[in-house]
């Protein structure tokens, strides 16, 4: 089991890579590390933050897909009906867009620091985009 270190805003988190459930998505994500970006608050999905990736095509299809990630779960939407994105649920999420219901590959789960997710989400909502960095 691989552990991913995450620095999001002012918070340090650790996460488990879900390699058995989403092997292709996890292999893709590992190839991107270290990965630095910014997260913004979701528009339609509820209590979540996302990394918009536009028309990026990673060549990954659906595996372990969900429309309802639990708090602390990251999903990768591989694109198609809406833009490609990575989403982190910090509370209740019904993954959707202006195009309607979506599903993304659950590939990463927070294992340490989950108690800070609501505060991170509120910070992103009220203070704007926050830096996020993933590393081994």
trRosetta pair geometry for C-beta under 8 A, 3 or more apart (Angstrom, degrees):
i j d omega theta_ij theta_ji phi_ij phi_ji
1 16 5.8 -25 -179 -149 116 102
1 17 7.1 166 -169 52 64 79
1 19 7.5 -165 -120 19 53 115
2 16 7.6 126 76 -157 51 52
2 17 4.3 0 70 26 101 129
2 19 6.8 84 17 -37 104 127
2 26 7.9 138 46 -176 129 122
2 30 7.4 18 115 -95 169 120
2 136 7.1 -57 -173 -128 110 97
3 14 5.5 -11 -173 -172 111 107
3 15 7.0 142 -159 71 61 40
3 16 6.5 -36 -103 -95 63 53
3 17 7.5 -140 -82 -5 15 88
3 111 7.4 -82 -127 43 98 137
3 136 7.7 101 83 -156 63 60
4 14 7.1 148 76 -161 49 54
4 15 4.6 -24 61 65 100 95
4 16 7.7 -162 17 -68 87 6
4 17 5.9 100 -27 -55 110 93
4 33 7.7 -131 -130 -98 103 137
4 108 6.2 -36 36 -139 146 122
4 134 5.5 -10 178 -163 118 98
4 135 7.2 142 -163 70 70 28
4 136 6.8 -56 -114 -98 57 45
5 12 7.3 -23 -169 -165 91 91
5 13 7.7 144 -165 82 46 52
5 14 6.1 -28 -104 -105 56 72
5 134 7.3 146 79 -157 53 46
5 135 5.0 -25 63 68 102 82
5 136 7.0 45 13 135 95 8
6 12 7.3 146 84 -161 57 45
6 13 4.2 -21 68 67 108 99
6 14 7.1 180 20 -87 85 21
6 15 5.9 43 -15 -6 124 114
6 110 7.7 -74 36 -106 143 91
6 113 7.9 -146 68 63 103 150
6 132 6.8 -13 -169 -167 96 91
6 133 7.0 159 -152 81 49 52
6 134 5.5 -12 -100 -100 79 69
7 11 7.4 163 -156 86 47 48
7 12 5.8 -18 -103 -103 70 68
7 13 7.8 -179 -78 24 24 75
7 131 7.4 -7 114 114 96 98
7 132 7.0 168 88 -150 57 43
7 133 4.6 3 52 51 100 101
8 11 5.2 -19 68 66 81 98
8 13 6.2 4 12 6 111 121
8 39 6.7 4 -149 13 107 139
8 88 7.9 -56 -118 43 159 174
8 120 5.7 36 115 -147 119 139
8 130 6.3 68 175 118 70 126
8 131 7.6 -167 -141 98 39 54
8 132 4.5 8 -110 -112 80 91
8 133 7.8 -160 -68 27 51 57
9 120 5.6 173 30 -134 136 88
9 123 5.5 87 -142 103 163 146
9 124 7.2 -118 -59 -60 133 84
9 130 3.8 -29 -76 -168 89 143
9 131 6.9 142 -78 52 36 64
9 132 7.6 -7 -22 -76 59 74
10 123 7.7 -145 17 -133 102 173
11 113 6.0 128 171 -174 109 129
11 116 4.6 163 -130 135 139 147
11 119 7.5 135 -64 87 135 108
11 120 5.4 -71 12 -78 147 117
12 113 6.2 -149 97 -89 52 147
13 110 5.4 -51 -176 -133 125 107
13 112 6.3 162 -161 87 52 69
13 113 3.7 -128 -108 69 71 145
13 114 7.7 90 -136 -60 110 47
13 116 7.2 -137 -77 62 99 120
14 110 7.3 107 78 -156 44 61
14 111 5.4 -53 101 64 92 92
14 112 3.9 31 38 40 106 111
14 113 6.5 127 16 4 64 109
15 72 8.0 176 -113 178 99 85
15 74 7.1 26 -161 -1 158 122
15 108 4.8 37 150 177 138 98
15 109 5.9 160 -160 78 89 33
15 110 5.0 -50 -96 -94 90 42
15 111 6.0 143 -122 5 30 84
16 108 7.2 162 78 -155 44 54
16 109 5.0 -15 54 61 94 93
16 111 5.1 78 -25 -40 97 128
17 26 5.0 103 175 -142 108 119
17 29 7.3 -172 -131 83 112 131
17 30 7.3 37 -134 -64 155 102
17 107 6.9 -13 -156 161 67 78
17 108 6.0 -25 -108 -103 52 77
18 21 4.4 -36 161 48 110 112
18 22 5.2 52 98 26 104 99
18 26 6.4 -153 70 -69 55 124
18 64 6.7 -174 126 152 135 170
18 106 6.2 14 42 124 165 80
18 107 5.2 -148 48 -154 104 33
18 108 6.4 -130 0 -65 93 26
18 109 6.2 80 -54 -11 108 101
19 22 7.3 -85 -122 67 19 59
19 23 5.6 50 -177 -104 65 67
19 26 4.6 -130 -100 95 66 170
20 23 7.1 13 -122 -61 15 92
21 63 7.4 151 147 142 59 95
21 64 4.2 79 154 -94 97 145
21 106 6.8 -26 122 88 135 94
21 107 7.7 -163 88 -107 98 48
22 25 4.1 -27 159 43 114 118
22 26 5.5 124 99 -26 83 93
22 63 4.9 141 -125 103 70 107
22 64 4.2 -92 -64 32 95 134
22 105 4.9 121 -134 174 138 111
22 106 6.5 -174 -33 81 139 52
22 107 4.3 -99 86 -99 147 83
23 26 5.8 -59 -142 39 27 110
23 27 6.2 28 160 -21 65 106
23 63 7.3 -67 34 137 65 160
24 27 5.7 -50 -145 34 31 111
24 28 6.5 34 153 -19 62 105
24 60 5.3 161 129 -133 110 97
24 61 7.4 25 88 40 154 70
24 63 6.0 115 37 10 106 149
25 28 5.7 -54 -152 36 31 114
25 29 6.3 30 152 -19 66 107
25 60 5.4 100 -88 -173 68 149
25 63 6.2 -157 -14 59 110 110
25 64 7.5 -107 22 48 139 113
25 76 5.3 175 -153 41 121 136
25 105 4.4 -173 -70 124 159 147
25 107 4.2 -120 117 -88 124 139
26 29 5.6 -53 -144 37 33 111
26 30 6.3 36 156 -20 66 104
26 107 5.3 -175 -69 -164 73 108
26 108 7.9 140 -105 -62 85 78
27 30 5.8 -52 -147 35 30 112
27 31 6.6 33 152 -23 61 105
28 31 5.8 -59 -157 31 31 113
28 32 7.0 27 149 -20 63 105
28 58 5.2 66 -161 172 145 129
28 59 7.9 177 -100 65 130 82
28 60 5.4 -73 -29 -58 156 134
28 76 7.8 155 84 161 131 175
29 32 5.8 -58 -159 30 37 113
29 33 7.2 49 148 -37 65 96
29 35 7.7 -72 -166 -17 72 152
29 76 7.3 -142 -67 -54 111 143
29 107 6.1 152 -19 134 147 142
29 108 7.1 -156 172 -49 170 120
29 134 7.8 -56 177 129 102 155
30 33 5.8 -41 -157 7 40 118
32 35 4.5 31 133 -77 105 122
32 134 7.8 42 101 76 104 125
33 134 6.0 -92 -109 113 92 95
33 135 5.9 129 -165 -123 106 44
33 136 5.9 88 151 -29 151 88
34 133 6.6 7 177 -175 107 95
34 134 6.6 175 -156 87 61 57
34 135 4.3 -5 -113 -96 102 93
34 136 7.8 -109 -79 7 78 71
35 133 7.1 165 87 -153 52 50
35 134 4.5 3 54 51 98 104
35 135 7.8 -170 26 -66 61 57
36 131 7.1 -15 -166 -167 92 98
36 132 7.4 164 -150 88 48 50
36 133 4.8 -7 -103 -105 79 87
36 134 7.9 -158 -69 25 41 64
37 51 4.9 51 122 -138 147 130
37 131 7.8 156 91 -153 31 56
37 132 5.7 -18 69 63 75 94
38 51 7.3 141 76 -117 41 86
38 129 4.3 31 164 175 125 118
38 130 6.5 157 -157 76 77 29
38 131 5.8 -50 -101 -97 74 43
38 132 6.6 133 -125 13 21 85
39 49 4.2 46 164 157 123 120
39 50 6.5 144 -153 66 82 18
39 51 5.7 -61 -99 -66 69 78
39 88 6.9 -22 -137 24 146 121
39 124 6.0 -51 109 -119 99 141
39 129 6.6 162 75 -150 37 69
39 130 5.6 -18 55 60 90 84
39 132 4.9 56 -22 -21 107 134
40 49 6.7 164 81 -158 23 80
40 50 6.4 -34 64 63 72 71
40 51 7.9 123 18 -94 75 37
40 52 7.2 -15 37 -9 119 102
40 124 6.5 161 -152 -178 27 111
40 128 7.4 -31 -123 -171 85 56
40 129 4.9 -35 -82 -93 84 85
41 48 7.6 123 -160 88 58 48
41 49 5.8 -54 -101 -106 43 70
41 50 7.8 46 165 19 12 80
41 121 7.3 92 -112 -166 96 72
41 124 4.9 150 -60 126 85 102
41 125 4.6 83 -85 -92 151 64
42 45 4.2 -59 161 43 151 102
42 46 6.8 8 78 50 139 41
42 47 8.0 82 36 133 121 4
42 48 4.3 36 -17 77 136 93
42 49 6.7 -128 -28 -94 80 18
42 50 5.3 84 -83 -11 80 115
42 87 6.8 41 -81 -135 121 112
42 93 7.5 94 15 -128 166 106
43 97 7.7 58 66 -132 113 63
43 98 7.9 -22 104 -42 135 90
44 96 5.0 -91 120 90 120 93
44 97 6.0 146 43 -117 140 27
44 98 6.9 178 -42 -55 150 56
45 48 5.1 -29 99 36 120 131
45 50 7.9 92 31 -43 140 128
45 87 7.0 -19 85 -151 168 146
45 93 5.1 15 154 -156 104 89
45 94 6.1 -162 -156 71 64 50
45 95 5.1 9 -131 -113 126 40
45 96 5.6 164 -92 36 73 67
45 97 7.9 -10 -55 -65 98 55
46 89 7.9 16 87 -134 110 91
46 91 6.7 -125 144 91 104 93
46 92 5.1 -89 169 104 146 74
46 93 4.6 -168 63 -109 120 45
46 94 5.7 95 -23 20 128 72
47 71 7.7 -16 105 -95 120 96
47 89 6.8 66 95 -164 79 70
47 90 5.3 -104 150 72 97 78
47 91 2.9 -7 98 56 157 107
47 92 5.4 77 24 49 113 56
47 93 6.1 -109 59 -63 64 76
47 118 7.8 -18 -176 -118 133 72
47 121 5.7 33 -174 -177 87 157
48 69 7.6 86 -104 64 131 118
48 87 5.2 15 168 -177 133 104
48 88 6.2 164 -159 83 80 46
48 89 4.9 -42 -98 -103 101 51
48 90 6.4 161 -103 13 39 75
48 91 7.6 -126 -52 47 58 69
48 93 4.5 57 -47 -101 125 127
48 95 7.8 22 0 -92 170 77
48 121 7.4 -51 -98 -124 10 119
49 87 7.2 157 83 -154 40 59
49 88 5.0 -9 59 58 89 101
49 90 6.6 45 -6 -17 97 117
49 120 7.3 -76 -18 132 148 101
49 121 6.1 -144 -38 -112 105 73
49 124 5.0 32 -105 94 123 174
49 130 7.8 -29 -156 41 149 109
50 85 5.0 6 -176 177 120 127
50 86 6.5 158 -156 83 67 49
50 87 4.5 -23 -100 -101 94 73
50 88 7.3 -173 -80 20 44 67
51 85 6.1 160 77 -160 55 73
51 86 4.4 7 46 52 109 98
51 87 7.8 -146 23 -67 66 38
51 132 7.1 -107 -72 56 121 136
52 83 5.9 30 -160 108 92 138
52 84 8.0 106 -172 83 50 58
52 85 5.3 -33 -111 -103 44 105
53 56 4.2 -61 153 28 107 130
53 79 7.9 -94 87 -65 107 106
53 83 6.6 172 66 153 59 99
53 84 4.0 -60 82 100 112 98
53 85 5.5 -180 14 -88 91 42
53 86 7.0 73 -30 -8 122 81
54 83 5.3 -53 -130 -156 18 124
54 84 6.6 -11 71 44 35 93
55 79 7.1 81 -151 -135 41 142
55 83 6.7 -72 -63 -132 44 87
55 84 7.0 84 -163 6 9 107
56 79 7.1 -165 76 -54 58 137
56 84 4.6 -102 63 63 86 150
57 78 7.8 54 -142 174 57 84
57 79 6.1 -88 -98 47 68 155
57 84 7.1 -159 -78 -55 39 144
58 76 7.7 -33 35 168 154 136
58 78 6.3 -107 48 -136 102 89
58 84 7.1 137 -8 -150 97 146
60 63 7.7 -84 175 13 98 106
60 76 7.0 20 87 114 145 135
60 78 5.0 -141 82 -107 84 129
60 105 7.0 -72 139 -3 126 157
61 78 6.6 -126 -119 55 20 171
62 65 4.4 -24 -163 -42 105 136
62 78 7.0 -130 -66 17 59 129
62 103 6.8 42 -131 101 126 114
62 105 6.4 -173 -145 -70 50 95
63 105 5.5 35 62 -125 67 119
64 105 5.4 72 71 -155 86 74
64 106 5.0 -100 138 51 108 83
64 107 7.1 129 80 -71 133 62
65 75 7.8 81 -140 -154 56 121
65 103 4.0 67 164 144 113 117
65 104 6.2 169 -141 87 79 12
65 105 5.5 -46 -85 -82 68 54
65 106 7.4 154 -118 -3 18 77
66 69 5.6 126 93 -68 124 63
66 73 7.8 -1 63 131 141 151
66 75 6.5 -124 58 -98 89 139
66 95 7.4 109 114 10 66 136
66 103 6.0 172 84 -152 10 92
66 104 6.9 -36 59 61 61 62
66 106 5.3 24 15 -35 118 115
67 94 6.5 15 148 -163 97 58
67 95 4.6 -139 -157 48 58 98
67 96 7.5 45 -164 -58 107 73
67 101 5.8 -6 -132 -173 145 99
67 102 6.5 147 -117 84 90 44
67 103 4.8 -64 -61 -92 77 77
67 104 7.9 110 -94 13 40 69
68 93 6.5 156 -146 87 46 74
68 94 6.2 -9 -96 -105 81 55
68 95 7.0 -133 -62 1 32 91
69 73 3.9 -145 -173 86 104 120
69 74 7.5 108 -161 -48 154 1
69 75 5.0 -137 -64 -28 138 119
69 87 6.9 162 22 104 149 108
69 89 4.1 -177 100 -16 104 134
69 93 5.4 -5 55 68 83 134
69 95 6.8 66 0 -46 94 120
69 104 7.3 -29 -45 65 122 108
69 106 5.9 158 -111 -97 99 105
70 73 5.1 84 55 -8 68 123
70 89 6.3 160 102 88 19 144
71 89 5.3 -116 -99 122 37 96
71 90 5.7 33 -139 -174 92 23
71 91 5.7 20 -89 -88 113 24
71 92 7.9 -33 -54 -51 94 36
71 114 7.0 101 130 -166 102 106
71 117 5.8 138 -178 104 105 157
72 88 7.9 -14 -138 -169 16 89
72 89 6.9 -38 22 79 32 86
72 90 7.7 79 -52 -113 47 45
72 109 5.9 48 132 -166 97 69
72 110 3.6 -109 -157 43 95 109
72 114 4.7 -16 -90 -120 131 111
72 117 6.1 -103 -73 -66 72 155
73 88 7.6 172 89 -145 37 54
73 89 5.4 13 55 34 81 113
73 106 5.3 -27 -177 -139 123 108
73 108 7.3 140 -160 84 51 55
73 109 5.4 -18 -103 -105 69 76
73 110 7.6 -108 -57 8 31 82
74 86 6.2 -1 -173 -178 106 98
74 87 6.9 159 -153 82 56 45
74 88 5.1 -24 -97 -93 78 74
74 106 7.3 125 79 -147 46 56
74 107 6.3 -55 94 62 95 76
74 108 3.9 1 46 64 121 105
74 109 7.4 -139 18 -68 78 34
75 86 7.3 171 85 -153 43 53
75 87 5.1 -10 56 58 90 96
75 89 7.8 45 -2 -22 103 99
75 95 6.9 -50 69 -89 153 153
75 104 3.2 105 148 102 118 119
75 105 5.9 149 -160 67 76 36
75 106 5.2 -40 -94 -83 87 53
75 107 7.0 116 -125 9 37 80
76 84 7.9 -2 -178 -170 83 87
76 85 7.6 -176 -150 95 49 42
76 86 5.4 -22 -101 -101 70 75
76 104 5.6 174 74 -176 26 105
76 105 4.8 -19 56 55 87 99
76 107 5.8 6 -1 7 108 132
77 82 6.9 -8 143 76 145 105
77 84 6.2 -175 95 -145 78 43
77 85 5.0 17 45 52 110 80
77 86 7.8 -159 19 -77 72 28
77 87 6.9 44 -15 -7 104 111
77 95 7.4 176 -71 178 123 132
77 102 5.7 8 -125 159 135 132
77 103 7.5 145 -112 96 89 32
77 104 4.0 -71 -67 -95 70 106
77 105 7.7 170 -80 11 30 72
78 84 6.2 -21 -174 -120 25 95
78 104 7.7 152 -11 -133 64 72
78 105 7.0 49 -35 -8 100 116
79 82 7.4 -130 -138 82 47 49
79 83 6.5 -29 -115 -171 85 30
79 84 3.9 -32 -61 -67 101 86
81 97 7.2 161 113 56 100 131
81 99 4.5 174 155 133 105 152
81 100 7.2 -57 155 51 148 90
81 102 6.6 -156 66 -99 120 98
82 85 7.6 -32 118 1 107 117
82 97 4.0 89 -95 38 153 171
82 98 7.6 132 -107 44 114 71
82 99 5.0 -154 -63 22 94 131
82 102 6.0 -59 23 -83 130 142
85 104 7.6 -72 80 -101 82 141
87 93 7.3 143 150 -164 129 155
87 95 6.6 149 72 -115 167 112
87 104 6.1 135 31 34 114 166
88 117 7.8 -141 151 -144 112 108
89 92 7.7 -43 -166 -180 113 5
89 93 4.1 -111 -114 -4 110 137
90 117 4.0 -173 -140 160 89 99
90 118 5.8 155 158 -84 109 39
90 120 6.2 -153 -110 73 146 97
90 121 3.6 -160 72 -50 156 131
91 117 7.6 168 -45 124 64 111
91 118 6.4 69 -61 -104 105 86
91 121 6.5 -130 -8 65 101 175
94 101 7.8 -63 163 -119 91 87
95 101 7.4 76 91 -162 69 62
95 102 5.0 -89 134 75 99 88
95 103 6.5 116 83 -100 134 32
95 104 6.0 -130 -166 3 164 103
96 100 6.4 -76 -153 162 96 27
96 101 5.3 -45 -105 -101 93 42
96 102 5.9 157 -111 12 30 85
97 100 7.0 -8 61 40 70 30
97 102 5.7 47 -3 -27 100 129
99 102 7.4 68 75 -62 104 103
106 109 7.5 35 173 -63 103 93
110 113 6.2 -97 -171 71 116 85
110 114 4.8 138 116 -82 123 87
110 117 6.8 172 47 -70 171 124
111 114 7.6 -54 -171 -36 5 109
113 116 5.1 -40 179 29 81 116
113 117 7.6 111 129 -48 77 77
114 117 5.6 -18 -164 -18 52 118
116 119 5.3 -62 -164 48 63 113
116 120 5.7 68 139 -28 85 103
117 120 5.5 -54 -146 36 32 113
117 121 6.2 33 156 -19 66 106
118 121 5.7 -54 -148 37 31 113
118 122 6.4 29 154 -17 65 106
119 122 5.8 -54 -145 38 31 109
119 123 6.3 35 153 -23 64 105
120 123 5.7 -56 -151 34 30 113
120 124 6.5 28 154 -16 65 105
120 130 7.4 -123 -165 58 86 166
121 124 5.8 -55 -149 36 31 109
121 125 6.2 31 153 -19 65 108
122 125 5.5 -54 -144 38 33 114
122 126 6.0 5 167 3 69 113
123 126 6.6 -68 -135 50 23 90
123 127 5.2 -31 -175 32 65 120
123 130 6.4 54 115 -61 111 140
124 127 7.1 -61 -100 58 13 78
124 128 7.1 -64 -160 115 47 13
124 129 7.1 28 -144 -113 85 24
124 130 5.3 -89 -91 -1 88 114
127 130 7.6 60 91 -65 104 98
